[in-house]
Amino acid sequence: MLLSMTSGSAKAELTILTSHEPPMNFELDGRIDGIIIDYVKLLMQQVSEPSEIQIAPWARVLEAGMQNPNTLIFSAERNPQREAHFHWIGPVMAKHWYFIARKTSRDPFKTLDDFKQVDSIGVLRADNRETWLKAQGFTNYYPVSTLEQAYKMLMSERLDVVLTGDIEHAYMLSHHPEFNQLTKVFYANTAYSYLALSRYTELPRLKQWQQAFAQQKESVALKKIQQRWSSKLNREVQLNNGMFELDRQDLPTPVNQQ
């Protein structure tokens, strides 16, 4: 059970959940790390929360956040299906979505509808990208547990394309040289990832997190996190009003999305 409570009338413990989605949040050799992990730990110091961050599959994280009080989840992208279930503390990451394919692929992708003709699109299960594909009329998406799994399936020709994000793609290329055989073929969308507290979280706790987020937007500590991850990714991570974003050096102008 993901939710825990203290005894009697004591304040309920906060459950903090995220998924394995490097470089935002991940576990490596028994240690939890990531650019948003660092961000959340900074805010935890400000609100004096003694809770630990737990990593679970995203579908389970999202379900716990929608059903249990006093639960913080990250990083959750806002959509109509999720809106009423959470208090949205603030955006922490802008993610630019791309379809990627093998460099040997000969498909001439020119519009979004072109991707409805492929056999299979890899996408993270229960992720907003899956929801978005469904809203655009796609039926040929194939949900997977992790993006690394999707990339490996794409390499082995078990998927035709994968819908990924720019910062995830940068991490994959820096840690898996074999993925350099994959290339971006189409810019799809930009979405914003939030810290979100479950709807029935105690209001004093909500206000604490909101205040901490507002206070840390331009803090020296947050800028140090920006610098650390720019170095680790060998790409400039920008910080705009408390939100991280990979530099837009290769972000194309949105093309015709019929």
PLY file of the C-alpha trace (Angstrom):
ply
format ascii 1.0
element vertex 258
property float x
property float y
property float z
element edge 257
property int vertex1
property int vertex2
end_header
0.00 0.00 0.00
1.49 3.31 -1.07
-0.25 5.57 1.44
0.71 5.66 5.11
-0.68 7.61 8.08
0.65 8.49 11.50
-1.35 7.36 14.52
-4.09 9.27 16.32
-4.71 12.88 15.32
-1.14 13.44 14.20
-0.49 14.96 10.79
-0.80 12.48 7.95
2.47 11.45 6.35
3.07 12.64 2.81
3.61 9.99 0.18
5.93 11.19 -2.61
5.88 9.16 -5.81
7.55 9.31 -9.19
8.45 6.95 -12.01
11.64 5.80 -13.71
12.04 8.42 -16.45
15.67 9.52 -16.76
17.05 12.10 -16.54
14.11 13.65 -14.67
13.77 10.84 -12.11
15.37 7.43 -11.96
17.06 4.84 -9.79
20.60 3.66 -10.52
22.59 1.25 -8.36
20.12 1.67 -5.54
20.28 5.48 -5.56
17.47 7.77 -6.66
18.67 10.63 -8.84
17.44 13.07 -11.47
16.99 16.73 -12.23
13.43 16.81 -10.84
14.46 14.57 -7.92
16.95 17.30 -6.98
14.23 19.92 -7.39
11.78 18.07 -5.14
14.43 17.44 -2.49
15.12 21.17 -2.43
11.43 21.89 -1.83
11.23 19.14 0.80
13.86 20.99 2.80
11.77 24.15 2.65
8.56 22.48 3.87
10.36 20.17 6.36
8.83 17.00 4.96
10.64 13.90 6.29
9.13 11.65 3.60
11.16 9.54 1.21
10.73 9.58 -2.56
9.46 6.29 -3.96
9.77 5.09 -7.57
7.04 2.97 -9.13
5.62 2.36 -12.63
3.94 5.54 -13.86
0.48 3.96 -14.17
0.65 3.04 -10.48
1.96 6.49 -9.51
-0.88 8.21 -11.36
-3.52 5.91 -9.85
-2.22 6.52 -6.31
-2.22 10.28 -6.88
-5.80 10.21 -8.14
-7.13 7.99 -5.35
-5.14 8.75 -2.18
-5.00 11.96 -0.12
-1.69 13.54 0.93
0.17 12.21 -2.10
2.64 14.19 -4.19
3.42 12.90 -7.68
5.80 14.13 -10.35
6.26 14.92 -13.09
2.64 14.97 -14.25
1.51 16.73 -17.41
-1.88 18.42 -17.21
-4.74 17.23 -19.36
-8.55 17.35 -19.01
-8.71 13.80 -17.64
-6.36 14.64 -14.76
-7.25 18.27 -14.03
-9.82 17.84 -11.26
-7.87 15.12 -9.42
-4.92 17.30 -8.37
-3.72 20.58 -6.97
-1.16 21.72 -9.54
1.76 23.25 -7.63
3.70 24.47 -10.64
5.47 23.47 -13.87
8.99 22.10 -13.40
9.88 20.93 -16.92
8.98 21.81 -20.50
9.27 18.78 -22.76
9.32 18.93 -26.55
7.96 15.75 -28.06
9.42 14.05 -31.11
8.81 10.93 -33.09
12.09 9.10 -33.54
12.90 6.36 -36.03
15.85 4.30 -37.20
18.16 6.27 -39.46
17.61 3.58 -42.08
13.86 4.25 -42.14
12.63 5.34 -45.57
9.20 6.59 -44.51
8.69 10.24 -45.62
7.02 11.67 -42.51
5.61 15.09 -43.42
2.42 15.41 -41.38
1.13 13.99 -38.13
-1.36 11.82 -40.01
1.53 10.03 -41.72
2.23 8.28 -38.41
-1.24 6.72 -38.44
-0.02 4.57 -41.32
2.80 2.82 -39.43
2.19 -0.47 -37.66
3.34 0.50 -34.16
4.27 3.63 -32.17
6.10 3.06 -28.90
4.92 5.27 -26.03
5.20 5.21 -22.24
2.20 3.51 -20.63
-0.29 5.92 -18.92
1.89 8.85 -19.95
0.29 12.03 -21.30
1.81 11.20 -24.70
-0.34 8.08 -24.84
-3.42 10.15 -23.91
-2.48 12.72 -26.56
-2.08 10.12 -29.29
-5.50 8.70 -28.47
-7.03 12.22 -28.58
-5.48 12.74 -32.04
-7.25 9.63 -33.32
-4.34 7.17 -33.16
-5.03 3.50 -32.57
-1.62 2.09 -33.51
0.30 3.02 -30.35
2.05 0.36 -28.27
2.41 1.19 -24.52
5.62 0.13 -22.76
6.86 0.36 -19.16
9.97 2.47 -19.84
11.30 4.55 -22.71
14.51 2.52 -22.67
12.40 -0.55 -23.47
10.78 1.36 -26.35
14.16 2.43 -27.73
15.44 -1.16 -27.66
12.30 -2.38 -29.41
12.75 0.31 -32.04
16.37 -0.74 -32.57
15.32 -4.37 -33.03
12.56 -3.34 -35.50
9.76 -4.42 -33.17
8.44 -0.84 -33.31
8.33 1.55 -36.26
8.70 4.81 -34.32
8.73 6.02 -30.71
7.15 9.18 -29.32
9.67 10.58 -26.86
10.76 13.89 -25.32
13.81 15.98 -26.09
15.40 15.75 -22.65
14.78 12.00 -22.39
16.29 11.56 -25.85
19.39 13.56 -24.87
19.84 11.30 -21.83
19.40 8.12 -23.86
22.04 9.20 -26.39
24.50 10.16 -23.64
24.16 6.81 -21.84
23.53 4.39 -24.70
25.81 5.03 -27.71
23.94 2.40 -29.72
20.88 4.67 -29.74
22.75 7.11 -31.98
21.36 4.94 -34.78
18.01 6.58 -34.01
17.04 10.03 -35.20
14.29 12.60 -34.71
11.94 12.64 -37.68
9.03 14.84 -36.57
8.31 17.45 -33.90
4.90 16.69 -32.40
4.10 18.88 -29.40
5.36 20.70 -26.31
3.97 19.81 -22.89
4.66 21.01 -19.36
5.33 18.70 -16.44
4.09 19.67 -12.98
4.42 18.81 -9.34
0.93 17.74 -8.31
-0.68 17.08 -4.93
-3.68 14.77 -4.72
-7.02 16.52 -4.51
-7.80 15.76 -0.86
-4.42 16.76 0.51
-4.59 18.90 3.66
-4.77 22.60 2.72
-1.97 23.75 5.09
0.36 21.27 3.39
-0.73 22.47 -0.06
0.01 26.08 0.88
3.46 25.11 2.20
4.40 23.47 -1.09
3.01 26.34 -3.15
4.98 28.87 -1.11
8.17 26.81 -1.32
7.82 26.54 -5.08
7.30 30.30 -5.42
10.29 31.08 -3.20
12.71 28.77 -5.01
11.92 29.79 -8.61
15.02 31.96 -8.94
17.06 30.68 -6.00
20.80 30.06 -6.06
20.17 26.44 -5.05
17.91 25.85 -8.05
20.46 27.44 -10.39
23.08 25.03 -9.02
20.80 22.13 -9.97
20.51 23.65 -13.46
24.31 23.84 -13.76
24.83 20.30 -12.48
22.50 18.77 -15.04
23.73 20.91 -17.90
27.14 19.40 -17.21
25.83 15.82 -16.85
23.81 15.99 -20.09
26.41 17.99 -22.01
23.54 20.23 -23.14
22.41 23.55 -21.74
19.46 23.15 -19.39
17.68 26.48 -19.17
15.78 27.75 -16.13
12.75 29.95 -16.84
10.64 31.12 -13.90
11.21 27.91 -11.96
10.85 25.58 -14.96
13.65 23.59 -16.58
13.87 23.26 -20.35
16.49 21.85 -22.67
18.01 24.44 -24.99
16.12 24.75 -28.25
19.09 24.47 -30.58
17.40 21.84 -32.74
13.74 22.53 -32.11
12.05 23.04 -35.47
9.12 25.27 -36.25
5.94 23.19 -35.86
5.00 21.70 -39.19
1.57 21.17 -40.69
-0.25 18.74 -38.41
-3.31 17.70 -40.41
0 1
1 2
2 3
3 4
4 5
5 6
6 7
7 8
8 9
9 10
10 11
11 12
12 13
13 14
14 15
15 16
16 17
17 18
18 19
19 20
20 21
21 22
22 23
23 24
24 25
25 26
26 27
27 28
28 29
29 30
30 31
31 32
32 33
33 34
34 35
35 36
36 37
37 38
38 39
39 40
40 41
41 42
42 43
43 44
44 45
45 46
46 47
47 48
48 49
49 50
50 51
51 52
52 53
53 54
54 55
55 56
56 57
57 58
58 59
59 60
60 61
61 62
62 63
63 64
64 65
65 66
66 67
67 68
68 69
69 70
70 71
71 72
72 73
73 74
74 75
75 76
76 77
77 78
78 79
79 80
80 81
81 82
82 83
83 84
84 85
85 86
86 87
87 88
88 89
89 90
90 91
91 92
92 93
93 94
94 95
95 96
96 97
97 98
98 99
99 100
100 101
101 102
102 103
103 104
104 105
105 106
106 107
107 108
108 109
109 110
110 111
111 112
112 113
113 114
114 115
115 116
116 117
117 118
118 119
119 120
120 121
121 122
122 123
123 124
124 125
125 126
126 127
127 128
128 129
129 130
130 131
131 132
132 133
133 134
134 135
135 136
136 137
137 138
138 139
139 140
140 141
141 142
142 143
143 144
144 145
145 146
146 147
147 148
148 149
149 150
150 151
151 152
152 153
153 154
154 155
155 156
156 157
157 158
158 159
159 160
160 161
161 162
162 163
163 164
164 165
165 166
166 167
167 168
168 169
169 170
170 171
171 172
172 173
173 174
174 175
175 176
176 177
177 178
178 179
179 180
180 181
181 182
182 183
183 184
184 185
185 186
186 187
187 188
188 189
189 190
190 191
191 192
192 193
193 194
194 195
195 196
196 197
197 198
198 199
199 200
200 201
201 202
202 203
203 204
204 205
205 206
206 207
207 208
208 209
209 210
210 211
211 212
212 213
213 214
214 215
215 216
216 217
217 218
218 219
219 220
220 221
221 222
222 223
223 224
224 225
225 226
226 227
227 228
228 229
229 230
230 231
231 232
232 233
233 234
234 235
235 236
236 237
237 238
238 239
239 240
240 241
241 242
242 243
243 244
244 245
245 246
246 247
247 248
248 249
249 250
250 251
251 252
252 253
253 254
254 255
255 256
256 257
